[in-house]
């Protein structure tokens, strides 16, 4: 909760005001308000976010092979004690983003009074956080990978790329489901049904279907047009956040303006996580005064990464049209 604090005005106290204002406006309420602008980013933060306190990288334990010694037996049958492999680790590197906030001495003077300076800084903080979120939202669907950034889904959800230092071309168990589709009117529903059911039975959680689908506005509207009014079930929570959404089976379906043309993704919160550093989730740095300027400047910093423990439960459709 924000606390109303009275400040003594003067050069020695401006830093304190700015720092306190930043603390107030980087709380959870503001984050939720900003995240509501980008559907996929909102889903990852609300449904899939986990927090870690640090580490040089993010490690995820994987099982890729059955234990071949499992057997039925009776009496004095010889039990198989062959040493087993089948366990490994995927490694994901942190992604980092920053946006700077600068307030000049002139702006401080012209916005005199505690409330005026606080409101000005609030706008700058919100602008900075929205810019980072927009950057991350666009990077999620970028065509090329950026090793400094959050992972991009076009490469994260495929059957050939190396993800988490594990090569999916040589490890078929690490391949996502990729389906070449076509006209939604002709085959969209049947393609979706087939892949949805395929994803559901990957892993021993047999009833763990994908819970989030995201596509282009064109494909979303084609699906919407195919439904009779009484079947247009929506996710109320996402609707309250300002997102148009429908249901396909038990999966929430939305459209994101950043999704590349012709693509659609089925994702599972069991298999896909957004890991955020506990001390770098839109954290602020101190506001400092440059030696040669009448100004104060600082940064808002975010640090995190997408990870997966089962790429088989992620799917991508290509070539989809209305």
Secondary structure as UniProt FT lines:
FT   HELIX           11..25
FT   HELIX           28..35
FT   TURN            36..37
FT   HELIX           39..47
FT   STRAND          49..52
FT   STRAND          58..63
FT   TURN            68..69
FT   TURN            75..76
FT   STRAND          87..92
FT   STRAND          95..104
FT   HELIX           105..110
FT   HELIX           114..139
FT   TURN            140..141
FT   TURN            147..148
FT   HELIX           153..156
FT   STRAND          162..163
FT   TURN            164..165
FT   STRAND          166..167
FT   TURN            168..170
FT   HELIX           172..174
FT   STRAND          177..180
FT   HELIX           184..188
FT   HELIX           189..200
FT   TURN            206..207
FT   STRAND          212..215
FT   HELIX           217..226
FT   HELIX           229..231
FT   HELIX           236..240
FT   TURN            241..242
FT   STRAND          246..248
FT   TURN            249..250
FT   STRAND          251..255
FT   TURN            257..258
FT   TURN            261..262
FT   STRAND          264..267
FT   TURN            269..271
FT   STRAND          272..284
FT   TURN            291..292
FT   STRAND          295..308
FT   HELIX           311..313
FT   STRAND          315..318
//
